[in-house]
Amino acid sequence: MNLLLFGVNHKTAALSLREKIASLIPDLGQAYQSLKAWPEFSEVLLYTTCNRVELMCVTEEPEAAGARVRAFFSRHPEITPEALEESFYTRRDQEAVRHLFRVAASLDSMVLGEPQILGQVKAAYRAATEHQATGPILNRLLHKAFSVAKRVRCETGIGDQAVSVSYAAVTLGRKIFGELAGKNVLLLGAGEMAELALEHLRGQNVARISVANRTLERGVRLAQRFGGEAVSLEELEPQLLTADILISSTGAGDFLLTRDQVRTAMRRRKQRPLFLIDIAVPRNLDPAINDLDNVYLYNIDDLQEVAEQGREHRQQEAAKAERVVAAEALKFQDWLATLEVFPTIIDLKDKAEAICQAELKKTLSHLGPVTPEQRQALEVLTSSITQKLLHDPIIFLKRNHHPKRSPRDLPLVRRLFNLDADPQDNGSEKN
Amino acid sequence: MGNFFLYLTLVGYFGATVLWLGFFLVQRESYCHWGAWVMGAGLTAHTVALIQETWSFGYLPVATFGNSLLVFDWALVAVFLLLNWRYPIKVLGALVAPLAALLVSGALILPQGKGTVSPLLQGFWLTVHISLTLLGYAALALAFLGGIFYLIQERQIKAKKFGFFYRRLPSLSQLDTLNYWCLTIGFPLLTAGIISGSLYAQHAMGRFWSWDPKEILTLLAWLIYAVLLHERLTVGWRGRRAAWLAICGFLVLVCAFVGASLWLTGYHSFAKFIQKP
């Protein structure tokens, strides 16, 4: 039994190829139907996200299954076999397990540590179970993958720091204000950057959004979209008294706010903290404002620097996460290995049971009439002898079997107990 | 026997130190949760130890420097746990727990002078004076510790350099609120302590105020806190300035408590409390 994973991701294939491959699976129901029809596959899971298309399966015939998957993905008229060969990767067994764990823990993502991928894998798994495509092995594997992802999130700082400029602003705001809920936001300029920032802030339940723009009309439009109010740039100073967060992104060539203006405002605000974000180039806010107490001024370079630090931090934390993933993949492999011995254990038990029954029958026919108690005593005797005799070999199999360490144990046990002989042979030997 | 519970206290506080520092380093919630419980257990042992000593001495054990450190430590831990319950600033435990453990160790190392204390210094009102003052000290000590955190965190945000502490310390507004809370609790307590002491001095010695070094330093600290509180409420002083004032005020209080008690002479000095038998 093998675990196989095939796929393309953002590292191996360009977006155009990923799109084409993804377009081959317009409908999951159909895809699962054809995948399940293949005799090579006993369990299968398919997941596509914006950065990857991957297929995980359990099979007894890895080569045939690989050929099937390749054929499945090269159906697209525009995909040449060479292009597919170049970007298509195959992972087997432990490598496949590790790969899935890495994907779920967001170690394989474009943005390291982004939390969405786990949800996408979960949704894909749910769809697979709805189509009854998974079985005991993939079920366990996926649940393990979710718990690994959770462990990575808890035990490493991989998701801690912001890696985008607008999110960096939000986390900074949290370090200044504690909570952004209930804070007032003032926007200077209604450009694209301002919109992006607002998008992030809206998720934080800010109290009031005001937009001040040179052309009032655009300001009004943006304000309406975010449920805020439009004000004119002339009102900037009074507006400064109630705002907590100010985002400036106008195209004005000179400073809209000077240090003295802000100092006066701060006095009138009773020194309530003020977070100023200047994402305009050239800058709108006098850099000297940052010297004032309780005023925190960040420009676009500062925020980019914060995001860069966040990326570096995630890089470092990823190393820790890789260790977690490797350890868990090893554990899963061990579990899989124990799975391999179960047919042998069942065969052993069946054989013992058959011998018991045969011998019991023979003995009972020799003994003549016995009471039910005596009969039961004999049954117990034979079964407990065989059970005790088999106890050690079974324990030996469960504990020691590991495909890498001793690949010969399992066949040895099968040969020792003659488990693979024909039924006829078996019967004649017993007699 | 009293020492047995003190050692138990010590174990509790050191255990809490390990947990809180662990929390500070790895940021695992459960650590600080357990830290608070272990600290609470330490506080219980501490309470028992103090009750025992009070019972055997016949008065609140504050006649030696070591003993009064113990009482101050008790107040500090009690106020911290109260605060931790109502307004949790978890990382504060990483400073309070080691401090509490060190203070108990200090109290155990310092000579445990036991002699006769003049009846003048045993009255009920004196106990009230000392208790109020030490509780005030404890609240203001927390303002001091919070102030240190505030300055570190503010430095990082202003300088835009995010180091080891940035992620681990709470937001500026939380730390500033801590400063305000501790001030509003500590300042009235300190004031009440000074007033009750002064009334007792009038009753026992016939004068309200005798310009003893400890009194002068405490008055100075009181003035600093008064200015801070006043400016906070009227002009809205907060943040860095409030943190600095809380730190200065507490340093003056430490001078008053340690310096004036040990090295400067005055009737507040511990050397005067006990007549060697």
Interface residues (C-beta under 8 A of the other chain):
Chain A: G157 D160 Q161 L172 R174 K175 I176 F177 G178 R267 R269 K270 Q271 R272 P273 N290 D293 N294 Y296 Y298 D302 E305 V306 Q309
Chain B: Q153 I157 K158 K160 F162 Y166 R167 P170 S171 L172 S173 Q174 V235 G236 W237 R238 G239 R240 R241
